[in-house]
Amino acid sequence: MRLLIKGGRVVDPACGRDEVADLLLQDGLVAEVGKLAKAKADRVIEAEGRVVCPGLIDVHVHLREPGEEHKETVLTGTAAAAAGGFTAVACMPNTRPALDNASIVAEVIRRAAAASCRVYPVGAVTIGREGKGLAELGDMRAAGAVAFSDDGSWIADGNLLRRALEYCRVLGVPVIEHCEDGSLACGGQMNESALSTRLGLPGKPAASEAAAVARDIEIAECAGGRLHVAHVSCARGVELIRSAKERGLAVTCETAPHYLALTEEAVLGYDTNAKVNPPLRSRHDLEALREAVADGTIDAIATDHAPHATVDKEGEFDVAASGISGLETAVGLILTELVATGVISMARLVELMSTGPARVLGLPGGALSPGDIADVTIIDPKAAWTVEPSSFRSMGRNTPFAGRRLVGRPVCTVVGGEVVWEAECS
């Protein structure tokens, strides 16, 4: 099939392109970019007034399969991803059982054959994610794992992390760390602050993240491996990562839209939909993250999509599950909170949500030059809409953004040259 996307604003940071142009896709690849008045195609999509960019890539999602299919499945999660403009996702290994061996990694890939977007499994660093012994990293890499992480758990054993980084250096992939020192976090339910005291909720200090980031950077320097810090949430964590990059270390990081749009005050009223891990932080932390997104310290914006059944979010705050169903609100939030306010440009959004993620995990995509894979996201930057969880494709309806008015959203998602999702009346 030949698909022609006409007259859109093609934004491709990988080659410095930001101009009105046509895009021709053929046989799963980008065929031509430019003024293509004479191009013939099986289908033409008129994209005037819209942004045409490399397909968005989310390096941190929870598809819950295997083991928690009542929360999400590979198929429902990727349907949500496509509706959110994502052409590829990396799924984390804290499933039940954990993605800690080649056969489970291969099974996820098999189930993803019918998915709405590309699925890249992240394997567990340790057996059962228990932090005691290394899993078979080489076998999982051969089976298709693109990185390794014990996400949800910090690898507290420094020597174990060093060995993992050394192995992964040979395998050519990063170790993704959930940086939180449990001895400092100490069962906290929200950010440690005057507000947590007033609400009577045990707090997690930002130091629990910063201390873990600092230690992991030192070990990464010793091991010579690639360290990727997941969902950085505090100012001090950002400072440490910025310093590591200035020293030339192979350290990258991501943050999530909710850390750029909300502060700890979202927890007021004991709203369990605002309970995340790491927790929402202070206004100072939010501003530091926004600065880091703008100056290039942060490499990617990832949703940390964490869908839960309603029962998991009901009840008292301290027993409610942590996480936000974030795939379908991410683009709208970043456009509204950061692009419309001048914090970042549209090109920087594409870099953070496509080009950067592809670079971090070494994935195909993130560019739209001839010969690149034909993964494309079309965004209407002026479309105003209201977040309605009941309309989510995800099985998880847990979001603190319900009823929020946003401006800008994806309207078409193309994977391998095929339209996999299109907004009604787009």
DRENLO-577763 format. One line per field, with one value per residue (C-alpha): x negated, y negated, z. Coordinates in Angstrom, 2 decimals, always signed. Example, Ala and Ser with C-alpha at 12.3 -4.5 7.8 and 13.67 -1.06 7.14 Angstrom:
<rs>
east <- (-12.30, -13.67)
north <- (+4.50, +1.06)
up <- (+7.80, +7.14)
</rs>
This chain:
<rs>
east <- (+0.00, -1.14, +0.04, -0.39, -0.12, +0.29, -0.33, -1.17, -3.86, -6.53, -8.56, -11.59, -14.32, -16.53, -17.27, -16.34, -13.20, -10.31, -8.35, -5.13, -5.66, -4.16, -5.13, -4.88, -4.94, -5.40, -6.12, -6.45, -9.07, -9.29, -9.61, -9.76, -9.48, -8.92, -6.59, -5.04, -2.34, -2.61, -2.85, -0.30, +1.07, +3.73, +4.88, +4.33, +4.61, +5.00, +2.91, +3.08, +2.83, +1.58, -1.80, -3.23, -6.04, -7.91, -5.75, -5.78, -7.61, -6.86, -9.79, -7.88, -4.47, -2.85, -0.81, -0.10, -0.27, -0.96, +0.77, +2.92, +5.15, +8.01, +6.07, +4.76, +3.65, +1.18, +4.07, +5.97, +2.78, +1.55, +5.00, +4.69, +1.17, +2.31, +5.14, +2.54, +0.40, -2.21, -3.52, -5.76, -5.94, -8.48, -6.69, -8.11, -8.80, -6.87, -4.26, -3.21, -5.39, -8.10, -9.62, -12.80, -13.48, -13.58, -10.39, -8.22, -9.82, -9.12, -5.53, -4.91, -6.30, -4.05, -0.96, -1.99, -1.77, +1.86, +1.20, +2.05, -1.57, -5.07, -5.88, -9.40, -9.78, -12.09, -13.48, -14.01, -17.55, -17.21, -15.39, -11.80, -12.80, -13.90, -17.28, -19.26, -20.68, -21.03, -18.49, -19.62, -20.21, -21.86, -19.06, -16.42, -18.32, -18.43, -14.68, -13.96, -14.42, -15.59, -16.70, -16.68, -15.05, -13.61, -11.13, -9.15, -12.19, -15.61, -18.57, -19.88, -22.87, -25.52, -27.71, -24.73, -23.97, -27.62, -27.58, -24.30, -25.73, -28.84, -26.83, -24.48, -27.43, -28.42, -24.82, -24.53, -21.50, -20.88, -19.88, -16.75, -16.66, -13.70, -15.77, -14.31, -16.21, -13.62, -15.37, -14.69, -11.31, -10.21, -6.71, -5.78, -2.52, -3.20, -5.94, -7.37, -6.47, -4.36, -1.39, -2.00, -2.17, +1.08, +2.80, +1.42, -0.19, -3.70, -5.98, -8.74, -11.51, -13.03, -16.31, -15.17, -15.32, -18.37, -20.48, -19.67, -20.45, -23.79, -24.85, -23.75, -25.68, -28.84, -28.39, -27.66, -30.87, -32.79, -31.16, -31.23, -27.66, -24.62, -22.29, -18.78, -16.97, -13.22, -10.56, -12.83, -10.63, -12.78, -15.08, -18.11, -17.80, -17.86, -20.93, -22.82, -21.93, -22.89, -26.26, -26.82, -26.13, -28.51, -31.17, -30.49, -28.90, -26.45, -23.49, -20.03, -16.69, -12.98, -10.16, -6.40, -3.70, -2.17, -5.41, -5.33, -1.65, -0.86, -2.31, -1.71, +1.37, +3.24, +3.40, +5.61, +8.87, +6.95, +7.44, +6.01, +5.88, +3.01, +1.09, -1.96, -5.40, -7.58, -5.11, -4.11, -6.56, -6.70, -6.30, -10.09, -10.60, -8.06, -9.79, -13.19, -11.81, -10.37, -13.73, -15.45, -12.98, -13.72, -17.52, -18.03, -18.92, -15.85, -16.04, -12.46, -8.95, -7.44, -3.95, -4.71, -1.24, +0.00, +3.61, +5.53, +8.95, +11.33, +11.17, +7.40, +7.84, +10.81, +10.55, +8.10, +5.14, +2.50, +3.86, +4.67, +2.42, +0.00, +0.19, +1.93, +3.41, +1.46, +1.19, +4.23, +3.62, -0.15, -0.26, +2.59, +0.96, -2.44, -0.94, +1.21, -1.26, -4.57, -4.17, -1.29, -3.04, -6.34, -8.37, -9.30, -8.77, -6.84, -10.15, -11.33, -8.11, -8.80, -12.39, -11.25, -8.50, -9.99, -13.56, -14.93, -13.17, -14.38, -17.92, -17.73, -16.68, -18.29, -14.93, -13.95, -11.93, -12.25, -12.94, -11.20, -13.93, -13.62, -14.31, -13.16, -10.30, -6.89, -5.74, -3.99, -1.89, +0.39, +1.30, +3.91, +2.35, +5.57, +8.11, +9.77, +11.09, +12.03, +10.51, +13.25, +11.90, +15.00, +13.85, +10.35, +9.28, +7.25, +8.95, +7.48, +9.63, +7.46, +6.46, +6.35, +7.05, +10.70, +12.68, +9.51, +9.79, +6.79, +5.80, +4.05, +4.22, +3.22, +5.68, +3.99, +1.45, -0.37, -2.50, -4.51, -2.60, +0.81, +3.33, +3.92, +6.01, +7.84, +9.92, +13.55, +14.15, +10.41)
north <- (+0.00, -3.51, -6.06, -9.78, -12.26, -15.68, -19.22, -18.68, -20.33, -17.63, -17.83, -15.52, -16.53, -13.67, -15.54, -19.06, -19.20, -21.46, -22.51, -21.98, -18.95, -15.72, -12.27, -9.14, -5.73, -2.52, +1.11, +0.26, -2.43, -6.16, -6.53, -10.31, -13.56, -16.94, -18.57, -15.53, -16.98, -14.14, -11.27, -8.49, -6.61, -4.12, -6.48, -10.17, -11.76, -15.54, -16.90, -20.66, -22.45, -19.32, -18.08, -15.00, -13.45, -10.18, -7.73, -8.35, -5.78, -5.13, -3.51, -2.75, -1.07, +1.69, +4.05, +6.32, +9.50, +12.19, +12.46, +9.37, +9.43, +7.99, +4.70, +4.68, +6.97, +6.61, +5.98, +3.44, +1.66, +1.31, +0.15, -2.60, -3.34, -3.72, -6.02, -8.06, -8.43, -5.81, -3.50, -1.55, -0.79, +0.89, +3.03, +3.39, +6.76, +6.47, +8.92, +12.13, +14.04, +11.51, +11.28, +12.93, +15.62, +16.03, +18.07, +15.41, +12.66, +14.70, +15.27, +11.55, +10.97, +13.73, +12.16, +8.79, +10.11, +8.95, +5.71, +2.22, +1.04, +2.43, +4.01, +4.25, +6.26, +5.12, +8.11, +8.36, +7.83, +10.35, +13.65, +12.91, +9.24, +10.26, +8.54, +11.64, +13.20, +12.14, +13.49, +14.97, +11.62, +12.97, +15.44, +12.74, +10.37, +13.06, +13.57, +9.89, +7.95, +4.38, +3.43, +4.77, +3.46, +4.55, +1.69, +1.13, +2.22, +0.65, +3.02, +2.44, +4.77, +2.54, +5.40, +7.01, +3.76, +3.48, +6.97, +6.25, +3.06, +4.92, +7.68, +5.18, +3.21, +6.33, +6.89, +3.27, +2.33, +0.14, +1.05, -0.89, -1.71, -2.57, -4.79, -4.67, -3.71, -1.77, -2.41, -6.12, -5.80, -3.72, -2.88, -6.46, -7.15, -10.61, -13.23, -14.02, -17.62, -19.85, -18.69, -15.01, -15.91, -17.84, -14.95, -12.43, -10.35, -8.93, -10.66, -9.62, -12.21, -13.30, -12.14, -8.52, -9.06, -11.32, -8.99, -6.05, -8.10, -9.19, -5.65, -4.22, -6.87, -6.01, -2.31, -3.00, -4.99, -2.11, +0.54, -1.47, -0.47, -2.44, -3.57, -4.86, -6.46, -5.84, -8.42, -10.99, -13.14, -15.51, -18.47, -16.88, -13.79, -16.03, -17.88, -14.62, -13.36, -16.68, -16.54, -12.95, -13.92, -16.86, -14.36, -12.33, -9.33, -7.08, -8.13, -8.90, -9.53, -9.97, -11.67, -11.27, -13.79, -13.77, -15.04, -17.94, -18.76, -18.07, -18.70, -16.93, -19.13, -16.82, -14.40, -16.80, -15.09, -11.80, -11.34, -7.90, -8.63, -11.00, -8.29, -7.33, -5.88, -7.89, -10.38, -13.74, -16.28, -19.99, -22.99, -23.44, -19.91, -20.39, -23.58, -21.85, -19.02, -21.48, -23.20, -19.83, -18.91, -22.20, -22.13, -18.55, -16.93, -14.71, -12.41, -11.15, -11.66, -8.26, -7.69, -5.01, -3.79, -1.87, -0.72, +0.64, +2.14, -0.20, +1.91, +1.39, -2.38, -2.36, -2.42, -4.12, -5.96, -3.77, -0.55, -1.90, -0.91, -3.44, -4.51, -6.43, -5.17, -7.60, -6.53, -8.40, -11.72, -12.15, -14.15, -16.45, -17.15, -17.98, -20.19, -22.03, -22.28, -22.73, -23.62, -26.10, -27.80, -28.15, -25.82, -23.66, -23.79, -21.31, -19.99, -19.38, -17.50, -15.19, -14.73, -13.83, -11.45, -9.88, -10.62, -10.54, -7.32, -5.57, -6.64, -5.59, -2.01, -1.70, -1.13, -1.60, -4.76, -8.31, -9.67, -10.21, -10.17, -7.92, -4.34, -4.79, -2.65, -4.07, -4.79, -8.16, -10.15, -12.95, -15.55, -18.27, -20.94, -22.97, -20.25, -21.01, -18.04, -16.90, -13.85, -11.24, -8.05, -6.11, -6.51, -5.12, -2.13, -1.04, +1.14, -1.24, -4.31, -5.57, -9.15, -12.39, -14.28, -13.29, -16.32, -18.24, -20.44, -19.95, -21.47, -19.27, -15.53, -12.79, -12.17, -9.38, -6.67, -4.80, -1.69, -0.17, -2.26, -1.04, -3.25, -1.51, -4.23, -7.31, -9.79, -10.06, -12.92, -13.45)
up <- (+0.00, -0.83, +1.72, +1.06, +3.90, +2.31, +3.42, +7.07, +9.14, +9.08, +12.28, +12.32, +14.79, +13.62, +10.39, +11.49, +9.34, +10.37, +7.31, +5.42, +3.22, +1.91, +3.13, +0.98, +2.68, +0.73, +1.67, +5.35, +4.80, +4.17, +0.41, -0.11, +1.82, +0.19, -2.30, -3.95, -6.19, -8.70, -6.23, -6.66, -3.68, -2.66, +0.05, +0.72, +4.17, +4.16, +7.04, +6.53, +9.87, +11.58, +12.76, +11.06, +13.05, +13.58, +15.50, +19.24, +21.37, +25.04, +26.82, +30.03, +30.07, +32.11, +29.96, +32.96, +30.91, +31.99, +35.35, +35.77, +32.73, +34.80, +34.72, +31.14, +28.34, +25.53, +23.13, +25.24, +26.27, +22.70, +21.57, +24.17, +22.96, +19.36, +20.46, +22.33, +19.22, +20.14, +17.46, +19.84, +23.55, +25.82, +28.41, +31.89, +33.54, +36.83, +35.63, +37.39, +36.76, +36.04, +32.57, +33.82, +31.23, +27.47, +27.20, +28.85, +26.77, +23.64, +24.74, +25.14, +21.66, +20.32, +21.90, +20.50, +16.93, +16.86, +18.76, +17.55, +17.82, +18.17, +21.55, +22.93, +26.16, +28.95, +30.82, +34.57, +35.82, +38.65, +39.01, +40.00, +40.45, +43.93, +43.77, +44.69, +41.54, +37.93, +35.48, +32.15, +30.47, +27.33, +26.64, +27.07, +24.84, +22.14, +22.59, +21.97, +25.22, +24.49, +28.02, +31.57, +34.74, +38.06, +37.70, +40.86, +42.85, +43.22, +42.91, +46.44, +46.05, +44.51, +43.30, +41.59, +39.77, +38.74, +37.25, +35.45, +33.94, +32.81, +31.15, +29.53, +28.22, +26.26, +25.18, +24.00, +26.11, +29.17, +32.69, +33.67, +37.36, +39.58, +41.86, +45.33, +48.47, +50.42, +53.73, +53.22, +51.51, +54.49, +53.29, +52.48, +50.66, +49.22, +49.06, +52.48, +53.26, +55.45, +53.39, +54.18, +57.86, +57.63, +55.85, +58.31, +55.55, +55.85, +53.37, +50.98, +51.02, +47.71, +49.22, +48.79, +45.03, +44.96, +47.11, +44.83, +41.71, +43.15, +44.04, +40.71, +38.78, +40.69, +39.96, +36.29, +36.03, +37.62, +35.41, +32.21, +31.42, +30.30, +33.08, +32.38, +35.30, +35.14, +36.06, +37.71, +39.95, +42.01, +41.52, +43.16, +40.96, +37.90, +39.19, +39.67, +36.19, +34.60, +36.34, +35.20, +31.60, +31.85, +32.94, +29.80, +31.52, +29.65, +31.78, +30.40, +32.06, +31.59, +33.41, +33.11, +32.15, +35.63, +37.19, +34.73, +35.23, +38.90, +42.34, +45.63, +46.14, +43.75, +46.68, +48.66, +49.48, +49.59, +45.85, +45.19, +41.45, +42.28, +44.15, +42.09, +42.71, +42.96, +44.40, +43.02, +44.40, +45.25, +42.97, +43.15, +41.85, +39.06, +37.89, +37.97, +35.83, +33.34, +33.09, +32.57, +29.83, +28.09, +28.41, +27.24, +30.56, +30.30, +27.28, +27.10, +28.36, +29.16, +30.49, +33.12, +32.07, +35.12, +34.63, +37.60, +38.16, +39.98, +43.13, +43.30, +43.58, +45.95, +49.71, +52.02, +50.56, +52.20, +50.67, +47.21, +44.31, +42.84, +39.21, +36.45, +33.20, +31.06, +27.43, +26.16, +27.91, +27.48, +24.25, +25.27, +28.63, +27.16, +24.45, +26.99, +29.87, +28.05, +24.37, +24.66, +27.58, +25.73, +27.95, +24.95, +21.19, +19.10, +17.79, +21.34, +22.12, +19.17, +20.32, +23.84, +22.74, +19.60, +18.61, +22.16, +23.21, +20.04, +20.86, +24.52, +23.72, +20.29, +18.60, +14.96, +14.42, +15.63, +12.14, +8.80, +6.19, +3.12, +4.18, +7.78, +9.04, +8.19, +11.75, +11.86, +14.30, +13.13, +15.77, +15.70, +17.94, +18.15, +18.94, +22.28, +24.24, +27.70, +29.40, +29.77, +31.35, +30.29, +26.68, +27.26, +25.19, +28.17, +30.78, +33.38, +34.02, +36.88, +36.14, +38.12, +34.89, +34.50, +33.34, +32.47, +29.36, +27.07, +23.74, +21.19, +20.59, +18.15, +15.33, +13.37, +14.14, +11.38, +12.03, +9.20, +6.68, +7.90, +9.72, +13.04, +14.69, +13.48, +15.45, +14.53, +12.09, +11.87)
</rs>
